[in-house]
Amino acid sequence: MSSLLQGVNLYLIGMMGVGKTTVGRLLAQQLGYGFVDTDNVIVQAAGKSINEIFADQGEAAFRQLESDVLAQVCAFTKLTIATGGGIVLRRENWSYLHHGLIVWLDVPVDLLLTRLAEDNTRPLLQDADPSGKLRSLLEQRQPLYKQADLRITVQAEETPEQVAARVMEAIPSVLKPQVAHNHISTEEQSHSQ
């Protein structure tokens, strides 16, 4: 599989709570890739939690840090990268994401709400109506998430291992056209010589 990917980075996108970090670690292991969580990198670089960054500097400052991290990360190869849920909002980020293979982990809203019910580390959910907030965020981001190369719809009963296995199974379907295209052009070259 990693020979098929030829070192191309795998970017996991999707809403908070979909399991990008957990699934990303499993994929990295299976591919023999490194693993990066952009949120963790930001926390380490800033020396404060994401909640604190939002509170002290605001969302725009956080989004800028996120873009800076993405710009640095995309210079590397053989990485699986779990991104923040809102990374798709900035157009410049897509120029980085398109360097790799973009996988959207799509989890139904009700399942997300169950998963995030006890989680107080999400600044965007510090809202009187977390359910309404989550739905409006998803509505805003869904058209952007749909630009991913792969969409994996996660079911309630699925384990992260099963989700990772489905991503691994789906990767060749996205890569085949490129490989076939490269193959044709090499054949054409050998005929023309």
N, C-alpha and C positions, 0 to 999 in steps of 0.2 A: 504493500500500500504506500509506504513512504517513498518508494522509487517512482510510483505513479504520480505522487504529489510533487516530486522533484524539489523538495525543500520549501515549497510554497507554504506560507503561513496560513493558519486556520483562524478566522475571526468569529467568535461566537457573539451574536447580538440577540436582544430580546429584553423583555421587561424585567424589572427587579423580581427576584424570587423564582425565576424559571429554572435555576440550577446551572447557570453558565460556568461558575467556578468549579463546582463538583464534576460536572460532565467534562469540562475543559481539562481538568487534571487527569481524568481517565483516558481521554483521547490522546493527550500528550504522552502518557505512559505507553499506550498501544502503538503510537506512531514513532516512538523514540525521539519525541520533540521536547523542547523546553516548554515551561508553562509560565504565562504572565497574566496577572489580574491587574487591569489598569487602575482600578480603585485602590488596590494595595500599594501600587507604585506611588500614586498620588499621596496617600496617607504617609508613606515613608518619606517622600520628598518634602512634604509640607510640615511634617512633624506634628500633625493634628488629625483628628478624625474627620470624616466627611461631614458629619453633623456640624462640627466646629467651623470647617471651611465655609459651609453654607451660612452659618450664623455670623461669622466674622466678616467674610468677604462677599457673600452672595453667590447665587447660582452661576452668574455670568463668569465670575472668576474661576469657579470650579470647572466650568465647561472649557475655559481656556487652558487650564492645567491638563485637562483630559486630552485636548487636541495636541498639546506639546508632547505628552507621553506617547500618544499614538504615532506622531511624526518620528519619534526616536525608535519606537518598537518596529516600525515597518521597514527600517533599514536592515533588520536582521532576517534570517531565514530559519526554518525548522522550529517555529514557535506555534503553540496554541494559545490564543489570546482571548481571555474573558473580558468583555468590554462593559462599561456602564450602560444602563438601560437607555439613557438619553444621548448616547454618542452619535446616534443617527440624525440628530437634529441639526447639526452643523454641516453645511455643504462641503467645507474643506475636509472634513473627516472621511467623506466618501472617497476622496482621491487617495487617501491612505488605505482604506479598507479594500479598495479594488485591486491593491497589490496582491491580495491573497484570496482565499476562498471564504466566502461569507456564509455562515450557517445561522439561520434564525430558529431559535428554540421558542416555539409558540405554545404557550400554556393558556388554557381557557381562564377568563377572569375570575370565575368562582373558585377555581382551584388555587389561583394566585392569592386570593383573599384569605383562604384557609391557611396557606403557607406563611403569609405575612402577618397574620393576626397578632402574634406575640412579638413581632420584630419592631423594636423602637429605634433601630439604627438608620432608618430611612427618612432623610429630611423631607422628601416630597410627600410623605404620608403623614407628617405631623399636621393633620388636617381634621377639622370637625367631622368630616364625612370621608374617611379613607376609601370606602368603597366607591363613592362617586368620583373621587380624585383619581383612583386607579383606572376607572373606566374612561375618564376623559383623557388621561395620559395615553392609554392604549389607543383610543380613537385618533389622537393626534399623531401617534408614532406608527400606527399600523401601515399606512401607505408607504412609509419609509422602510420599515422592516421587510415589506414585500419585495424590495429590490435585492434581497439576498439571493445568493446562488442556490441555496438549499433551504427548504422550509421543513422543519421537523415538528409536527404537532404532538405534544406530549400528553399522554393520558394519565389520569389520576393514579392508577395502580402501577404505573411503570417505575422501575428503579432507575437511578442514574446510570447503572451499568447497561440496562436495556436501551436507554436513550442513546448512550455512547455507541452501542452496537449498531443501532439504526443509522446513526450518522456515518459510521464506518462503511456500512452497506451502501449508503446513498452516494458517497464521495465519487466512486468510479463513474456513476451516471452523469455527473457534471463534468468530469475530466475527459471522458471518452472523445467528444468531438475534437478537442484540441490535439489529443494524441493521434487520432485518425488523420487530422489535417496535417500534422507534422510528417506522418508516415507518407501521405500522398506527395507532399512536396519533395521528400527525399527520393521517392520513386521517379518523379518527374525529372529531377536533377540527373539521376543515373541514366535516364533515357536520352536526355539532351547532350550528354557527354560523348 
